[in-house]
């Protein structure tokens, strides 16, 4: 496994860094329609994909047909306001044992950044998304679900060159399942970020955050979760993290965060651990970037079950000749799953992605994307290999 990871990483870096000096400026933007201080961007997209799942025997494919409509302010110096509405139909074809079916995906979102240059700044946002989409990495099981997000960030920013700034935010997120109400949940997040700036483009920050994760059905009883005991498992994670970011050299930047996480459950169970993240990035020139990142943390899953994780990833992004855009990433993660019944499972996940897009002219883009997920586990029937290849054509006026 480690040999495979090192070979993929080395090959990716050598291939993509060989011609970095030829990169040009940012991709051309679509024209849009000017109307009353707004820029309107209607568009459409078409996608064709093949989804291979290795030994699972249910390879599949699908076609995406979608339309979208985006708006933004014409002048964004003092404030911004972005809106989007999109509709997409995904039609599966049953290649292996999967049944051909289809489903609608819809998304509505809005976000604003008000009083950009004022002492007090406000940034509200909200979105809604409806999906009929796979919920499992290796077996396609379609669950209709509604995802909602809403929140606001409040900033105190004394002005350019100021040493101190403060951000306070509240966000509500939820996922509601049509046929699986026992796993429908809402999460309230409150976060404070206090930042001190010192050297040019360098700063340190103290982040305090707490979550309140509530399941709409109060207990695990009757959920079908193995070992369900009937305990209420609403979770209340708390995190504190100190971070540094800045420049080591003119083109070399860094980020480092160290912290502590603690989570309390309604059934009196607790968990705590040290968390961290580290990032090193090099910018060869504009639009040609290489970064290496490591993360140690934990996440909640169904009914207070959680997993600890270690992740490392290597990413390269570039834009060539003003029209050809490439993205590549390889990653490796170790996941330690724990349940409230003290059962455990360890997974190791290798991921890779490679994207290439060609911008024919502003707004018209053709893309070829590849995704790999290779998972090994000590749990029965949890190993899988997944390959996703897709061809996408989109136009934004």
N, C-alpha and C positions, 0 to 999 in steps of 0.2 A: 504493500500500500504506500509506504513512504517513498519507495523508488519511483512508483508511478506518479506521485504528486511532484517530486522534484524534477522529473523529466518533462512533465507538462508545463511546469512553471518556467523552466529554463528555455524550452522551445518557444513559449509564448513571448518571453522577453526578447529573445534574439530575433525572432521574426518581425515583431512590431517595432523594435527600436532601430532597426537597420537603416530606415530611410526617414528618420524623424525630421531632418533638416528641410524636407520638402513641404512641410505642413504650412497651411495658410490661415487666413482669418476665419471668423465664425461663419456658420452656414447661413445662406441668404434667408431673410424672413419673408413670409407671404405678404401680399399687398394689403388685403383687407378693404373694407368699405367704410368711409368716413360718414358718420351720422351723428350730429348734435354733440360733439365732443367725445364720442366713442368710436372705436375701430371694431368693426364686425368681421368675424372670420367664419363663414360657413365651410363645411368640408365633408368628405366621404372617404371611406376606407374599405379595402377588400383584402382578405387574408386567406391563405391556404396552408394547412399544417398537417404534419404526420406525427403521431404520438406513439412511440414504441416503448413498451414496458418489459422488455427482456423476457425472463422466464415466466412471467405472470400469464402469458397466453392471451391477453386481451388488448393487443395493439389496436390503435384507433386513429382516426383522423377527423378533421372538421374544417368547415368553411365559415369565415366570418364576413358578414356584410353589415356595414354601419354608416351612420350619418352623425354629424356633430355640429354644434354651433357655439362659438366662443366670442366673448366681447372683452375689451379692455379700454381704459381711458386713453385718449389721444396724447395728452400731456401727463406724464407720471412723475414730474419733478417734485411736487408737493404731496401727492397722494396717488394711490393705485386702487383699482377695483376690477377684479377678474371674475368672469362668470363662464360656466360651461354647461351645456346640455348635450348628452350623447345617448344614442340608441343603437344597439347592436344585436343582430340575430346570429347565434352560433348553431350551425347545423352539423351534427355528427354523422359520420358514416361508420358502420360497424365493420371493421376490418377483420378482427379476430372474433372473440366471443361477445364483444360489446354490441348492444342493440343500437341501431340508428335512431336518434331522436334529436330534438333541437330545443333551444331555450332562448328567451329574451334577456338581455342585460341592459339596464338603464342606469344612468348616473346624472345627478344634478349637483353642482357645486358653486359656491361663491366665496370669495375672500377679498378682504380690503386691508390696506395699510394707510391709516389716516394720520394727518399731521406729521408727516415724515421728518420735517426739520424743526419741529417744535420741542419744547422741554418735555411735554407729556404727549406720548404717542400711543395710538390704539390700533390693534390689528385683530378684527373679528373674522371668523370663518365658519362655514357650515357645508355639509355635503350629505347626500343620500344616494345609496347604490342598491340596486336589486340584481341578484345573481341567481342563476340556476346552473351551478358550476361544481366541478369536482371538489370534494372535501378531503380526499385521501391521496397520499403521494403515489401509491402504487396500484390502487384499484379505483376505477371511476365509479363513484357513488354520488348521484346528483341530489343535492339538497337545496331547495329554494331558501334563500336567506336575504334579509334586509339589513344593510349596514348603515348606521347613522353616525355622524360626527359633528360636533358643534363646540365652539369655544372662543375665547378671546385672550389676547396677550396685551398687557399694559406695560409700557416702558417709561422710565425716567432717564432721559439722556441729556445731560447738561450742555452738550454741544461738541463740535469738532475739537479734538485735542484734549477733551476732558478725561480725567483719570478714572472716574467712577460712572457706572450705569447700573440700572436695576430693571429686572423684568419679572413680572408676576403674571401667571397664567392659570386659567381654568379650562378644562376640556372634558366633554362628555362623549363617550364612544359606546356603541352598542351593536350587537349582532343578534338579530331575531330570526329564528328558524321557523318556517311554516309547518314542517312536519316533525320537528324535534324541539318542542318548547322547553324540555327539561335542560337543554344546554344554552338557551337564550340568556344573554347577560348584558349588563350595563356596567361601565367603568367610569368613575369620576376621578379626574386627575388634577391635583393642585401642585404647582411647581413655582419655585422662586430661584432666579439666577442673579447673583450679585457679581459684577465683573469689574476688575481693575485693569486698566491699560497702562503699560509702561513703555518699553522700547517700541519703535515703529512696527506696526502690524503684529505686536505681541501683547498677550493679556493673560491674566489668571482669573478663575471664576470659582465660586462656591455655589453648588446646586443642591437644593433641598426639594424633595418631592414625595408626595404620598398618593396612593391609589386607594379607591374603595371599589372593589369588584363585587357586584351583586348578581346572583342568579334569580331569574324571575320565578322559578319554582324553588321553594325554600330548602328542600332536602335532596339528598342523593337517592332516597328510597324510590324504587320503581324506575330508575333511569336506565337500567340495563348495564350499568357500569359494574364490572366484576368486583365483588366484595363490598358493594354499597351498604353502608351501615345505617343510613338515615340521618347522619349528622349534617347539620347546616355547615356549609363550607365556604361562605363568603370570605373573601381575602382582603387584607389591608396591608399591602407592601409599603415600606418606607425606605427611601434612599437618600444618602448624603454623599456627595462626591466633590473632590477638589481637582481642578484641571488647569493645565497650562497649554498654551498654543502660541506659535510664533515662527520666526525664521531663524534657521541655523546659518544658512548662506543665502545669497540673493535669490536662488531658485529652489532651495531646499527648505521645506517647512515641516513642522512637527506638531503633534498633539498628544498629550498625555493626561489621563484621568485616573485617579485612585479614589475608592470610596468603600462604603459599607451599606449593605442591604439587610433589612429585617422584615419579615412578613408574619402577621398574626392571623389566625383563622378563628371563626366563630366557635369551632369545636375545641378551642384552647391549644391546638397544635401551633408550633412556631418553627421558623427556619431563619437562619442568618448566615451571611457569608461576605467575604471581601470581594469587591468587584473592581474591574479596571478596564481601560481601553488605551491603546497606543496606535498612533498613525504617523507614518513618514511618507512624504510626497515630494516628488521632484518634477518641476515644470521645465521641459526642454526649451520651449518657447510657447507663445500663445496657442492654446488648443491642443497641446501635446503634453500629456501628463501621465506620470507613473506613480502609483501609491501602494504601500504595504500597510495592512491594518490588522490589529489583534484585539479581541474582545473577550472578556470573561464576565458573565452575568447570569441571571436566571429569569425565567418567564413563567407566568401562570398558564395552565391549560384548564381542561374541563373540571369544574367543581373543586377548585383548590389544589388539584394535582399540579405539579410543576416540574420543570427540568432545569438543571444547571448546564451551562454550556461554555465551551472554549471554541473560539472561531478565529481563523486566520485567513486573510484573503489578499491576493495580488491583483491589481487592476491597471489597465492601460487604456487611455482614451485619446483619440487623435482625429483631426480633420485635415484631409489632404486636398490640395489643389482647389480649395473652396467648395468642392462638390462631393468628395468621397469621405465618408465618416466611418470610423471603425471603433469598436469597443471590444475589449477582451477581459476576462476575469477567471481566475481559478481560486478555489477556496477549500478549506478542510475544517470540519467541525466535529467535536466530541460532545455528546449529549447524554446526561445522566438523568433519566426520568424517575420521578418518585411519586407515589400515590399516598393518599391519606391512610391507606391500609398498610403502609410501609413496604409495599411491593416496589421493586426497582427493575430498571432495564437500561442497558447501555448501547448506544448507537454511535456509529462513525459514518459521517457523510462527506463524500467528495463531490464538489460541484464545479462545473465549468460552463462558461458561456462565451460565445463569439458572435458579434453582430457586425454587419457591413451594410451601409446605407449609401445610396447615390441620389443626390439632389439634382434632378434634371434642370429645373429652374425654380425660383422661389415658390414654395408651396407644394410641388410635386416630388414625392420621395418614394423610392423603391428600396425595400429592405429584405435581407436574408438573415435569419436569426437561428442560433443553435443553443440548446440547453441540455446539460447532462446532470443527472443526480444519481450517484452510486452509493447506496446505503448498505452497511453491514450491521448486524445486531445480534445480541445474545438471546433475544426473544424468538420464539418459534414463528416462522412465516413472516418475519419482519424485514428480511433482506429484499432488496429490489434494485433494478437498474432502469432508469427512465431516460429516454432520448426524445427530445422535442425539436423538430425542424419546421420552420415556418417561413413563408414568402408573403410579404405584405406590400401593398400599394396604397398610398394615401395622397389626397390632394386637399390642401387648405388654401382658400382664396385670400 
